[in-house]
Amino acid sequence: MFFAYRKQIQAIVKGVKALEANPAVQIPDADRKTLSAVPGALSKTTDFAPVWVIATISLSLGIGTMIGWKRIVMTIGEKIGKEHLNYAQGASAELVAASTIGVSTWLGLPVSTTHVLSSGIAGAMVASNGTKNLNPATLKAIGMAWILTLPASIVLGLGLFLIFHLFL
């Protein structure tokens, strides 16, 4: 039921935007101002994340990091390059990652913080001694994880949706 409601809201938002963009439609300024507020107000009813979802995700990420921190730190900090990451490389990778994530957020684009940080560290390693400073085996493993994440997430999400939709 919620999905039908969401589709109806999205159709209304799309229709209002098309109506505003159509130069053949004459709308008085006061009505145009009221109408232009409709898409934003309606989108807020469907485009949000409930607090329980944010809390669950935060808790899951925290527990996952507490359990797997050593593997993450070793892979990101020591295995991407053939030599250990020094302070300057780490700082530049973090600045690049923070800037990229900030710009992406400002533009409304979704990005993976892990992907951005890993790429920043690889870039810092390349800046030090060129591509010969990168560990190809680790980059291949990270690349495969990146490629397989999307299909695995799709299958898992579909499976959970079907379970919840059929049984709840």
DRENDO-1510 file (C-alpha; in Angstrom, 1 decimal, always signed):
<recs>
REC; n; res; u; v; w
REC; 1; MET; +0.0; +0.0; +0.0 .
REC; 2; PHE; +2.8; +2.4; +0.9 .
REC; 3; PHE; +4.4; +1.8; -2.5 .
REC; 4; ALA; +1.2; +2.8; -4.4 .
REC; 5; TYR; +0.9; +5.9; -2.2 .
REC; 6; ARG; +4.6; +6.8; -2.9 .
REC; 7; LYS; +4.1; +6.3; -6.7 .
REC; 8; GLN; +1.0; +8.6; -6.6 .
REC; 9; ILE; +2.9; +11.3; -4.7 .
REC; 10; GLN; +5.8; +11.0; -7.2 .
REC; 11; ALA; +3.4; +11.3; -10.1 .
REC; 12; ILE; +1.8; +14.4; -8.7 .
REC; 13; VAL; +5.3; +16.0; -8.1 .
REC; 14; LYS; +6.2; +15.2; -11.7 .
REC; 15; GLY; +3.0; +16.6; -13.0 .
REC; 16; VAL; +3.3; +19.8; -11.1 .
REC; 17; LYS; +6.9; +20.3; -12.3 .
REC; 18; ALA; +5.8; +19.7; -15.9 .
REC; 19; LEU; +2.9; +22.1; -15.4 .
REC; 20; GLU; +5.3; +24.8; -14.1 .
REC; 21; ALA; +7.7; +24.2; -17.0 .
REC; 22; ASN; +5.1; +24.5; -19.7 .
REC; 23; PRO; +5.2; +28.0; -21.2 .
REC; 24; ALA; +1.7; +27.5; -22.7 .
REC; 25; VAL; +0.1; +27.4; -19.3 .
REC; 26; GLN; -0.6; +30.8; -17.9 .
REC; 27; ILE; -0.5; +30.9; -14.0 .
REC; 28; PRO; -0.8; +34.0; -12.0 .
REC; 29; ASP; +2.3; +34.8; -9.9 .
REC; 30; ALA; +0.7; +34.2; -6.5 .
REC; 31; ASP; -0.6; +30.8; -7.7 .
REC; 32; ARG; +2.8; +30.0; -9.3 .
REC; 33; LYS; +4.5; +30.7; -6.0 .
REC; 34; THR; +2.1; +28.4; -4.1 .
REC; 35; LEU; +2.4; +25.7; -6.8 .
REC; 36; SER; +6.2; +25.8; -6.8 .
REC; 37; ALA; +6.2; +24.9; -3.1 .
REC; 38; VAL; +4.1; +21.8; -3.7 .
REC; 39; PRO; +6.8; +19.4; -5.0 .
REC; 40; GLY; +9.1; +20.0; -2.1 .
REC; 41; ALA; +6.4; +19.6; +0.5 .
REC; 42; LEU; +5.1; +16.5; -1.1 .
REC; 43; SER; +8.5; +14.9; -1.6 .
REC; 44; LYS; +9.2; +15.3; +2.2 .
REC; 45; THR; +6.4; +12.8; +2.8 .
REC; 46; THR; +8.1; +10.0; +0.9 .
REC; 47; ASP; +11.8; +10.9; +0.7 .
REC; 48; PHE; +12.9; +10.5; +4.3 .
REC; 49; ALA; +14.6; +7.9; +6.5 .
REC; 50; PRO; +12.9; +7.1; +9.8 .
REC; 51; VAL; +14.9; +7.5; +13.0 .
REC; 52; TRP; +14.8; +3.7; +13.6 .
REC; 53; VAL; +16.4; +3.0; +10.2 .
REC; 54; ILE; +19.2; +5.5; +10.8 .
REC; 55; ALA; +19.8; +4.1; +14.3 .
REC; 56; THR; +19.8; +0.5; +13.1 .
REC; 57; ILE; +22.3; +1.3; +10.3 .
REC; 58; SER; +24.5; +3.3; +12.7 .
REC; 59; LEU; +24.5; +0.4; +15.2 .
REC; 60; SER; +25.3; -2.1; +12.5 .
REC; 61; LEU; +28.1; -0.1; +11.1 .
REC; 62; GLY; +29.5; +0.5; +14.6 .
REC; 63; ILE; +29.3; -3.2; +15.5 .
REC; 64; GLY; +30.8; -4.2; +12.2 .
REC; 65; THR; +33.7; -1.8; +12.6 .
REC; 66; MET; +34.3; -3.0; +16.2 .
REC; 67; ILE; +34.5; -6.6; +15.0 .
REC; 68; GLY; +36.5; -6.0; +11.8 .
REC; 69; TRP; +38.5; -2.9; +12.5 .
REC; 70; LYS; +41.9; -4.6; +12.3 .
REC; 71; ARG; +41.3; -6.1; +8.9 .
REC; 72; ILE; +39.9; -2.8; +7.6 .
REC; 73; VAL; +42.9; -0.8; +9.0 .
REC; 74; MET; +45.4; -3.3; +7.7 .
REC; 75; THR; +43.9; -3.4; +4.2 .
REC; 76; ILE; +43.4; +0.4; +3.9 .
REC; 77; GLY; +46.5; +1.6; +5.7 .
REC; 78; GLU; +49.1; -1.0; +4.9 .
REC; 79; LYS; +48.1; -3.2; +2.0 .
REC; 80; ILE; +47.0; -0.8; -0.8 .
REC; 81; GLY; +50.6; +0.4; -1.2 .
REC; 82; LYS; +53.8; -1.6; -1.1 .
REC; 83; GLU; +55.0; +0.6; +1.7 .
REC; 84; HIS; +53.3; +1.7; +4.9 .
REC; 85; LEU; +51.1; +4.8; +4.7 .
REC; 86; ASN; +52.9; +7.8; +6.3 .
REC; 87; TYR; +51.2; +10.8; +8.0 .
REC; 88; ALA; +51.4; +13.1; +5.0 .
REC; 89; GLN; +49.8; +10.5; +2.7 .
REC; 90; GLY; +47.1; +9.7; +5.3 .
REC; 91; ALA; +46.3; +13.4; +5.8 .
REC; 92; SER; +46.1; +14.1; +2.0 .
REC; 93; ALA; +43.9; +11.0; +1.5 .
REC; 94; GLU; +41.6; +12.1; +4.2 .
REC; 95; LEU; +41.4; +15.7; +2.9 .
REC; 96; VAL; +40.6; +14.3; -0.6 .
REC; 97; ALA; +38.0; +12.0; +0.8 .
REC; 98; ALA; +36.4; +14.6; +3.0 .
REC; 99; SER; +36.3; +17.1; +0.1 .
REC; 100; THR; +34.8; +14.5; -2.3 .
REC; 101; ILE; +32.2; +13.4; +0.1 .
REC; 102; GLY; +31.3; +17.0; +1.0 .
REC; 103; VAL; +30.9; +18.0; -2.7 .
REC; 104; SER; +28.9; +14.8; -3.4 .
REC; 105; THR; +26.6; +15.5; -0.4 .
REC; 106; TRP; +26.1; +19.1; -1.6 .
REC; 107; LEU; +25.2; +17.9; -5.1 .
REC; 108; GLY; +22.9; +15.2; -3.7 .
REC; 109; LEU; +25.0; +12.3; -5.1 .
REC; 110; PRO; +25.4; +9.0; -3.2 .
REC; 111; VAL; +29.0; +7.9; -2.7 .
REC; 112; SER; +30.6; +5.2; -0.7 .
REC; 113; THR; +33.0; +6.6; +1.9 .
REC; 114; THR; +35.1; +3.5; +1.8 .
REC; 115; HIS; +35.5; +3.7; -1.9 .
REC; 116; VAL; +36.4; +7.3; -1.8 .
REC; 117; LEU; +38.9; +6.8; +1.0 .
REC; 118; SER; +40.5; +3.8; -0.6 .
REC; 119; SER; +40.9; +5.7; -3.9 .
REC; 120; GLY; +42.4; +8.7; -2.0 .
REC; 121; ILE; +45.0; +6.4; -0.3 .
REC; 122; ALA; +45.8; +4.8; -3.7 .
REC; 123; GLY; +46.2; +8.3; -5.2 .
REC; 124; ALA; +48.5; +9.3; -2.3 .
REC; 125; MET; +50.6; +6.2; -2.9 .
REC; 126; VAL; +50.8; +6.9; -6.6 .
REC; 127; ALA; +51.8; +10.5; -5.9 .
REC; 128; SER; +54.7; +9.2; -3.8 .
REC; 129; ASN; +56.4; +6.7; -6.1 .
REC; 130; GLY; +54.1; +6.2; -9.1 .
REC; 131; THR; +52.0; +3.2; -9.9 .
REC; 132; LYS; +54.8; +0.8; -8.9 .
REC; 133; ASN; +54.0; +1.7; -5.3 .
REC; 134; LEU; +50.6; +0.0; -5.5 .
REC; 135; ASN; +49.9; -3.6; -4.5 .
REC; 136; PRO; +48.1; -5.1; -7.5 .
REC; 137; ALA; +46.7; -8.1; -5.5 .
REC; 138; THR; +45.1; -5.9; -2.9 .
REC; 139; LEU; +43.7; -3.5; -5.6 .
REC; 140; LYS; +42.2; -6.5; -7.5 .
REC; 141; ALA; +40.6; -7.8; -4.3 .
REC; 142; ILE; +39.2; -4.3; -3.5 .
REC; 143; GLY; +38.0; -3.9; -7.1 .
REC; 144; MET; +36.2; -7.3; -7.0 .
REC; 145; ALA; +34.5; -6.4; -3.7 .
REC; 146; TRP; +33.3; -3.1; -5.3 .
REC; 147; ILE; +32.0; -4.9; -8.3 .
REC; 148; LEU; +30.2; -7.7; -6.3 .
REC; 149; THR; +28.7; -5.3; -3.7 .
REC; 150; LEU; +25.9; -4.1; -5.9 .
REC; 151; PRO; +24.6; -7.4; -7.2 .
REC; 152; ALA; +24.9; -9.0; -3.7 .
REC; 153; SER; +23.0; -6.0; -2.2 .
REC; 154; ILE; +20.3; -6.3; -4.8 .
REC; 155; VAL; +19.9; -10.0; -4.2 .
REC; 156; LEU; +19.9; -9.6; -0.4 .
REC; 157; GLY; +17.5; -6.7; -0.6 .
REC; 158; LEU; +15.1; -8.5; -2.9 .
REC; 159; GLY; +15.2; -11.6; -0.7 .
REC; 160; LEU; +14.5; -9.6; +2.5 .
REC; 161; PHE; +11.7; -7.6; +0.7 .
REC; 162; LEU; +10.0; -10.8; -0.4 .
REC; 163; ILE; +10.3; -12.4; +3.0 .
REC; 164; PHE; +8.9; -9.3; +4.7 .
REC; 165; HIS; +6.3; -8.7; +2.0 .
REC; 166; LEU; +5.0; -12.3; +2.0 .
REC; 167; PHE; +5.1; -13.0; +5.7 .
REC; 168; LEU; +4.5; -9.6; +7.4 .
</recs>
